């Protein structure tokens, strides 16, 4: 179960409900492994405010949903800001020869 809210700055915030399989240890890595939860941030090129537009936010949400439906990722929560995204997620398996985060970066970048 997920609760979403829009704060006073109109940022979409997704609050995940606690799940037994989420065990984030708080390590900061420059690499990722499969089947490990990560807090991950991706920014818009040159910190442009492209995600203020609703249809751009929906591209992000649709992309995450597609990766979930392909059983490539599990999303525990995310926040879409005007120029970056925070994700709590788990990459479950490779998308062909690349990690799901690389597939997402192609869509997002």
C-alpha positions in Angstrom: 0.0 0.0 0.0 1.3 3.4 -0.9 0.1 6.9 0.2 0.8 9.8 -2.1 0.5 13.5 -1.3 1.3 16.8 -2.9 3.1 19.2 -0.6 2.9 23.0 -0.5 5.5 23.3 -3.3 3.4 21.0 -5.5 5.9 18.1 -5.3 4.5 14.7 -5.7 5.6 12.6 -2.7 5.0 8.9 -2.4 5.1 7.4 1.1 5.5 3.6 1.0 4.0 1.5 3.7 6.5 -0.7 5.5 7.1 -4.0 3.9 9.0 -6.9 5.4 11.3 -7.3 2.4 12.6 -3.7 2.5 15.9 -3.7 4.4 17.8 -0.6 3.4 21.1 -0.4 5.2 22.0 3.2 4.3 25.2 2.5 2.4 26.2 5.0 -0.3 27.6 3.2 -3.3 28.5 4.2 -6.8 27.4 0.8 -8.1 24.3 -1.2 -7.7 23.6 -4.9 -7.3 20.6 -6.9 -8.1 18.1 -7.8 -5.3 19.4 -5.1 -2.9 17.3 -2.0 -1.9 18.8 1.3 -2.8 18.1 5.0 -2.3 18.9 6.5 -5.7 18.7 10.0 -7.1 18.7 11.0 -10.7 18.8 14.6 -11.9 17.7 16.4 -15.0 20.5 17.6 -17.2 21.8 21.0 -16.1 19.2 20.9 -13.2 16.5 22.2 -15.5 13.0 22.3 -14.0 11.5 19.9 -16.6 9.5 17.9 -14.1 7.1 20.8 -13.1 5.0 19.8 -16.2 2.4 17.2 -15.3 2.9 15.1 -18.5 6.6 14.9 -17.8 5.9 13.5 -14.4 3.6 10.9 -16.0 6.4 9.8 -18.3 8.4 9.0 -15.2 5.5 7.2 -13.4 4.6 5.2 -16.6 8.3 4.2 -17.0 8.5 3.0 -13.4 5.2 1.1 -13.8 6.5 -0.6 -17.0 9.7 -1.7 -15.3 7.5 -3.0 -12.4 5.2 -4.9 -14.7 8.2 -6.5 -16.4 9.2 -7.6 -12.9 12.6 -5.8 -13.3 12.2 -3.6 -10.3 10.3 -3.2 -7.1 9.6 0.4 -6.0 9.2 1.1 -2.3 8.7 4.9 -2.7 9.7 7.8 -4.8 9.6 11.6 -4.8 9.4 13.6 -8.1 10.9 17.1 -7.7 11.1 19.8 -10.4 14.6 18.8 -11.4 15.4 15.4 -9.9 13.9 12.2 -8.6 14.5 10.2 -5.4 13.8 6.4 -5.5 13.8 3.7 -2.9 13.9 0.6 -5.1 15.2 -2.8 -5.7 16.5 -4.0 -9.1 15.3 -7.5 -9.4 16.9 -8.7 -12.7 18.7 -7.5 -15.7 16.9 -5.9 -18.6 18.7 -7.8 -21.3 22.3 -6.8 -20.9 21.7 -3.7 -18.7 20.6 -2.9 -15.2 17.0 -1.6 -15.0 18.4 1.8 -13.7 20.3 2.1 -17.1 17.0 1.5 -18.9 15.3 4.1 -16.8 18.1 6.6 -17.4 17.6 6.2 -21.1 13.9 7.0 -20.7 14.5 9.8 -18.2 17.7 11.2 -19.6 
